[in-house]
Amino acid sequence: MFEGIASTVIVAHDYAVSVTQELLARREEGTDVPLAFVWGMLDPVSGAHMAARVRECLPGAPFLALDDVGHWPALEAPERVVSAVLVA
């Protein structure tokens, strides 16, 4: 019954790890692409623990932590996401 859920979590975790590795690579190489982050801190897959890694990898990038939001900031807090993107 839980096989699909477990494999989904593993895939999501692997994706989060690959994103972190990409951020580390960009930090080392530098990038001309403007980066800004709006992060749902309650996300069970890529929440606060991944936010810490993003901040570590890209300390100069604008970062808005949404403490009361989970995996879908654009759906859970659309006004705050739009405001953050417009400011960045």
MARLO-632940 format. One line per field, with one value per residue: x, y, z of N, C-alpha, C, O in turn. Coordinates in nm, 3 decimals. Layout:
N
nX: X; ...
nY: Y; ...
nZ: Z; ...
caX: X; ...
caY: Y; ...
caZ: Z; ...
cX: X; ...
cY: Y; ...
cZ: Z; ...
oX: X; ...
oY: Y; ...
oZ: Z; ...
//
This chain:
88
nX: 0.081; 0.197; 0.407; 0.411; 0.399; 0.635; 0.829; 0.775; 0.851; 1.124; 1.205; 1.141; 1.315; 1.561; 1.551; 1.554; 1.808; 1.962; 1.902; 2.019; 2.286; 2.322; 2.292; 2.517; 2.714; 2.663; 2.727; 3.000; 3.080; 2.966; 2.706; 2.506; 2.241; 1.963; 1.870; 1.617; 1.441; 1.144; 1.029; 0.862; 0.852; 0.738; 0.734; 0.747; 0.936; 1.129; 1.178; 1.263; 1.522; 1.637; 1.618; 1.808; 2.039; 2.022; 2.045; 2.302; 2.447; 2.392; 2.428; 2.382; 2.148; 1.811; 1.580; 1.285; 1.136; 0.860; 0.699; 0.460; 0.382; 0.368; 0.461; 0.375; 0.409; 0.315; 0.050; -0.048; 0.006; -0.039; -0.042; 0.172; 0.384; 0.376; 0.427; 0.688; 0.828; 0.794; 0.935; 1.193
nY: -0.119; 0.126; 0.150; 0.311; 0.565; 0.571; 0.548; 0.782; 0.974; 0.916; 0.979; 1.252; 1.337; 1.272; 1.451; 1.695; 1.677; 1.680; 1.935; 2.089; 2.017; 2.131; 2.401; 2.435; 2.395; 2.615; 2.817; 2.784; 2.821; 3.060; 3.275; 3.443; 3.455; 3.591; 3.513; 3.429; 3.335; 3.188; 3.028; 2.750; 2.673; 2.464; 2.246; 1.903; 1.764; 1.935; 2.145; 2.347; 2.240; 2.219; 2.481; 2.602; 2.503; 2.621; 2.891; 2.885; 2.812; 3.017; 3.294; 3.563; 3.579; 3.693; 3.587; 3.459; 3.331; 3.141; 3.075; 2.947; 2.789; 2.516; 2.280; 2.405; 2.705; 2.902; 2.832; 2.817; 3.061; 3.286; 3.572; 3.663; 3.537; 3.654; 3.923; 3.899; 3.814; 4.031; 4.228; 4.127
nZ: 0.000; 0.074; -0.098; -0.335; -0.221; -0.072; -0.278; -0.413; -0.226; -0.211; -0.474; -0.473; -0.272; -0.390; -0.604; -0.466; -0.355; -0.590; -0.683; -0.482; -0.524; -0.776; -0.711; -0.552; -0.746; -0.913; -0.738; -0.717; -0.983; -1.052; -1.175; -1.417; -1.406; -1.255; -0.926; -0.697; -0.406; -0.280; -0.013; 0.116; 0.436; 0.578; 0.416; 0.381; 0.237; 0.115; 0.298; 0.571; 0.621; 0.366; 0.287; 0.446; 0.327; 0.072; 0.139; 0.239; 0.012; -0.170; -0.058; -0.122; -0.263; -0.284; -0.036; 0.078; 0.351; 0.413; 0.683; 0.747; 0.538; 0.306; 0.063; -0.173; -0.230; -0.416; -0.450; -0.191; -0.070; -0.254; -0.283; -0.128; -0.258; -0.515; -0.445; -0.343; -0.571; -0.743; -0.607; -0.607
caX: 0.000; 0.279; 0.519; 0.408; 0.431; 0.778; 0.909; 0.756; 0.936; 1.263; 1.226; 1.141; 1.440; 1.669; 1.540; 1.601; 1.953; 2.021; 1.889; 2.123; 2.414; 2.325; 2.316; 2.658; 2.791; 2.646; 2.802; 3.140; 3.101; 2.906; 2.598; 2.448; 2.097; 1.917; 1.805; 1.543; 1.371; 1.030; 1.040; 0.766; 0.932; 0.670; 0.742; 0.809; 1.044; 1.237; 1.145; 1.364; 1.657; 1.687; 1.630; 1.938; 2.141; 2.012; 2.103; 2.446; 2.503; 2.371; 2.395; 2.341; 2.019; 1.695; 1.518; 1.169; 1.092; 0.719; 0.697; 0.331; 0.353; 0.431; 0.528; 0.324; 0.392; 0.235; -0.091; -0.084; 0.023; -0.009; -0.015; 0.309; 0.477; 0.378; 0.496; 0.832; 0.884; 0.796; 1.040; 1.322
caY: 0.000; 0.246; 0.146; 0.430; 0.683; 0.566; 0.579; 0.925; 1.049; 0.895; 1.059; 1.393; 1.359; 1.272; 1.576; 1.801; 1.664; 1.724; 2.081; 2.141; 2.001; 2.231; 2.530; 2.437; 2.413; 2.754; 2.902; 2.773; 2.872; 3.192; 3.275; 3.572; 3.440; 3.641; 3.409; 3.470; 3.217; 3.196; 2.892; 2.699; 2.609; 2.344; 2.140; 1.786; 1.712; 2.032; 2.259; 2.426; 2.185; 2.254; 2.627; 2.633; 2.474; 2.724; 3.014; 2.862; 2.807; 3.144; 3.388; 3.693; 3.572; 3.724; 3.465; 3.481; 3.209; 3.143; 2.980; 2.879; 2.736; 2.388; 2.249; 2.482; 2.846; 2.978; 2.799; 2.836; 3.203; 3.351; 3.715; 3.682; 3.495; 3.759; 4.039; 3.868; 3.808; 4.167; 4.302; 4.071
caZ: 0.000; 0.086; -0.192; -0.421; -0.140; -0.040; -0.396; -0.443; -0.132; -0.252; -0.594; -0.432; -0.198; -0.489; -0.678; -0.377; -0.346; -0.716; -0.687; -0.394; -0.592; -0.882; -0.647; -0.514; -0.868; -0.956; -0.644; -0.753; -1.119; -1.071; -1.273; -1.450; -1.393; -1.124; -0.845; -0.578; -0.354; -0.190; 0.036; 0.213; 0.540; 0.628; 0.316; 0.443; 0.152; 0.094; 0.382; 0.641; 0.608; 0.234; 0.285; 0.505; 0.225; -0.032; 0.195; 0.249; -0.123; -0.241; 0.049; -0.172; -0.332; -0.200; 0.015; 0.166; 0.419; 0.452; 0.794; 0.759; 0.404; 0.277; -0.063; -0.286; -0.192; -0.513; -0.428; -0.051; -0.033; -0.383; -0.273; -0.077; -0.364; -0.618; -0.388; -0.335; -0.706; -0.797; -0.538; -0.648
cX: 0.086; 0.396; 0.524; 0.446; 0.579; 0.862; 0.894; 0.844; 1.082; 1.293; 1.232; 1.270; 1.558; 1.669; 1.593; 1.752; 2.018; 2.010; 1.997; 2.260; 2.429; 2.352; 2.462; 2.747; 2.781; 2.722; 2.949; 3.169; 3.058; 2.797; 2.550; 2.296; 2.055; 1.838; 1.737; 1.460; 1.257; 1.010; 0.933; 0.839; 0.868; 0.670; 0.813; 0.926; 1.160; 1.211; 1.266; 1.506; 1.718; 1.703; 1.765; 2.050; 2.140; 2.076; 2.255; 2.512; 2.498; 2.333; 2.348; 2.207; 1.906; 1.623; 1.406; 1.125; 0.948; 0.698; 0.569; 0.289; 0.430; 0.494; 0.489; 0.304; 0.302; 0.085; -0.137; -0.079; 0.054; 0.025; 0.128; 0.413; 0.489; 0.453; 0.647; 0.897; 0.894; 0.906; 1.178; 1.354
cY: 0.126; 0.249; 0.271; 0.555; 0.685; 0.601; 0.724; 1.010; 1.034; 0.979; 1.207; 1.427; 1.365; 1.401; 1.691; 1.797; 1.713; 1.876; 2.144; 2.129; 2.103; 2.370; 2.543; 2.460; 2.557; 2.849; 2.902; 2.839; 3.016; 3.181; 3.416; 3.570; 3.495; 3.532; 3.474; 3.349; 3.256; 3.052; 2.860; 2.617; 2.483; 2.229; 2.019; 1.729; 1.810; 2.160; 2.327; 2.372; 2.218; 2.405; 2.668; 2.610; 2.579; 2.853; 3.003; 2.870; 2.942; 3.253; 3.525; 3.695; 3.611; 3.594; 3.503; 3.347; 3.227; 3.034; 2.898; 2.812; 2.607; 2.383; 2.340; 2.629; 2.925; 2.950; 2.833; 2.983; 3.286; 3.499; 3.741; 3.642; 3.603; 3.882; 4.017; 3.869; 3.948; 4.252; 4.256; 4.120
cZ: 0.000; -0.012; -0.279; -0.345; -0.110; -0.161; -0.436; -0.352; -0.171; -0.376; -0.557; -0.358; -0.295; -0.569; -0.593; -0.364; -0.475; -0.732; -0.599; -0.459; -0.704; -0.824; -0.605; -0.635; -0.917; -0.865; -0.683; -0.887; -1.134; -1.177; -1.296; -1.436; -1.256; -1.051; -0.725; -0.535; -0.263; -0.143; 0.138; 0.318; 0.598; 0.528; 0.377; 0.363; 0.144; 0.172; 0.442; 0.622; 0.471; 0.221; 0.341; 0.404; 0.114; 0.017; 0.205; 0.111; -0.193; -0.141; 0.000; -0.240; -0.237; -0.161; 0.110; 0.221; 0.463; 0.558; 0.804; 0.628; 0.383; 0.139; -0.179; -0.250; -0.288; -0.499; -0.287; -0.008; -0.157; -0.372; -0.226; -0.181; -0.471; -0.567; -0.384; -0.472; -0.766; -0.734; -0.584; -0.786
oX: 0.052; 0.476; 0.630; 0.517; 0.643; 0.958; 0.988; 0.904; 1.157; 1.397; 1.320; 1.328; 1.644; 1.775; 1.669; 1.817; 2.120; 2.100; 2.059; 2.341; 2.538; 2.428; 2.523; 2.843; 2.882; 2.776; 3.014; 3.271; 3.110; 2.798; 2.554; 2.230; 2.106; 1.751; 1.793; 1.415; 1.270; 0.978; 0.914; 0.882; 0.937; 0.610; 0.927; 1.007; 1.276; 1.222; 1.362; 1.600; 1.838; 1.793; 1.829; 2.145; 2.246; 2.154; 2.326; 2.619; 2.589; 2.219; 2.280; 2.155; 1.904; 1.607; 1.428; 1.082; 0.916; 0.682; 0.569; 0.171; 0.541; 0.571; 0.564; 0.189; 0.223; 0.002; -0.252; -0.152; 0.159; 0.111; 0.195; 0.518; 0.599; 0.535; 0.724; 1.008; 0.992; 0.963; 1.269; 1.459
oY: 0.224; 0.342; 0.330; 0.641; 0.790; 0.677; 0.784; 1.107; 1.131; 1.044; 1.279; 1.533; 1.452; 1.454; 1.774; 1.901; 1.782; 1.938; 2.243; 2.222; 2.156; 2.448; 2.649; 2.537; 2.616; 2.950; 3.006; 2.906; 3.087; 3.089; 3.500; 3.673; 3.450; 3.467; 3.562; 3.271; 3.346; 2.965; 2.933; 2.506; 2.403; 2.125; 2.032; 1.653; 1.773; 2.270; 2.360; 2.450; 2.242; 2.452; 2.760; 2.688; 2.621; 2.916; 3.100; 2.929; 2.978; 3.299; 3.597; 3.803; 3.568; 3.503; 3.571; 3.260; 3.318; 2.917; 2.791; 2.782; 2.590; 2.472; 2.350; 2.673; 3.007; 3.034; 2.873; 3.024; 3.350; 3.548; 3.830; 3.705; 3.640; 3.938; 4.107; 3.918; 3.980; 4.339; 4.338; 4.086
oZ: -0.067; -0.008; -0.296; -0.397; -0.120; -0.149; -0.487; -0.397; -0.165; -0.382; -0.605; -0.380; -0.283; -0.600; -0.642; -0.361; -0.469; -0.788; -0.639; -0.451; -0.725; -0.882; -0.620; -0.629; -0.958; -0.911; -0.682; -0.903; -1.221; -1.258; -1.205; -1.453; -1.153; -1.110; -0.660; -0.619; -0.180; -0.223; 0.235; 0.291; 0.660; 0.555; 0.422; 0.416; 0.163; 0.118; 0.372; 0.609; 0.462; 0.152; 0.289; 0.396; 0.068; -0.055; 0.182; 0.096; -0.268; -0.140; 0.075; -0.273; -0.122; -0.243; 0.210; 0.146; 0.540; 0.525; 0.864; 0.610; 0.432; 0.102; -0.276; -0.241; -0.243; -0.534; -0.266; 0.083; -0.165; -0.445; -0.277; -0.191; -0.511; -0.640; -0.417; -0.488; -0.832; -0.800; -0.599; -0.841
//
